[in-house]
């Protein structure tokens, strides 16, 4: 499943469903898709997301001595959240609603 976040002031952001649902939970919203955040609630959702991301543990460092091409590198939730944080910041600044489907 893919989840796409939209607002009038920023390009759409599409995420894998499990990541998007985790982000929605961090923002204090239910994992209901589709859904929306009213413009007045966007700053609070942004604050909750950034707080949750900053307190989350980062993945263990990758050993530089081992370069296995088959090994997958972990992408942290902080890195995955950056586009959504930018979208929420733009929506908060312009006082726009945020929707996802």
C-alpha positions in Angstrom: 0.0 0.0 0.0 1.1 3.5 -0.7 -0.1 6.6 1.1 0.0 10.1 -0.5 0.0 13.2 1.6 -1.3 16.4 -0.1 -1.7 20.1 0.6 -2.2 23.2 -1.5 1.2 24.7 -0.9 3.6 21.8 -1.4 4.2 18.9 -3.9 2.5 15.6 -2.9 4.5 13.2 -0.8 4.1 9.4 -1.3 5.3 6.9 1.2 5.1 3.2 1.8 2.0 2.4 3.9 3.8 1.1 7.0 6.0 4.1 7.2 3.1 6.5 6.6 1.0 4.8 9.3 3.9 5.1 11.7 4.2 8.8 10.9 0.5 9.3 11.4 0.8 7.6 14.8 3.7 9.9 15.7 1.5 12.9 14.8 -1.2 11.7 17.1 -3.6 10.6 14.5 -5.4 7.4 13.9 -4.0 5.1 11.2 -7.1 5.7 9.1 -6.6 6.1 5.4 -7.9 8.4 3.9 -7.7 11.2 6.4 -7.0 14.8 7.0 -5.6 17.4 9.4 -7.3 20.7 9.6 -5.1 23.8 9.1 -5.5 24.8 12.7 -4.1 21.4 13.8 -1.2 21.2 11.4 1.4 23.0 13.7 0.6 20.6 16.6 0.9 17.5 14.3 4.3 18.9 13.0 5.5 19.5 16.5 4.5 15.9 17.6 6.2 14.4 14.6 9.5 16.3 15.0 9.5 15.5 18.7 8.9 11.8 18.1 11.6 11.7 15.4 14.1 13.4 17.6 13.6 11.0 20.4 13.6 7.9 18.3 16.8 5.9 18.3 19.0 6.0 15.2 20.0 2.8 13.5 23.3 1.1 14.4 26.3 2.5 12.5 27.3 0.6 9.4 30.7 -1.1 9.6 32.9 0.6 6.9 35.2 -2.4 6.7 32.4 -4.7 5.5 31.2 -3.7 2.0 28.7 -6.4 1.1 26.7 -5.4 -1.9 23.8 -7.6 -0.8 23.5 -5.9 2.6 20.7 -3.4 2.8 21.3 -0.1 4.4 18.7 1.0 6.9 17.0 4.3 6.2 16.1 5.9 9.5 12.7 7.2 10.2 14.2 10.7 10.6 15.4 10.5 7.0 12.0 9.1 5.8 10.2 11.9 7.7 12.0 14.8 6.1 9.7 15.2 3.1 6.6 15.0 5.3 8.1 17.5 7.7 8.7 19.9 4.8 5.1 19.4 3.6 3.7 20.0 7.1 5.9 23.1 7.6 4.7 24.6 4.3 1.1 23.8 5.2 1.5 25.4 8.7 3.0 28.5 7.2 0.2 28.9 4.6 -2.5 27.7 7.0 -3.6 24.9 4.7 -5.2 21.6 5.4 -3.2 18.3 4.9 -4.9 15.2 3.5 -3.8 11.7 2.8 -5.2 8.9 0.8 
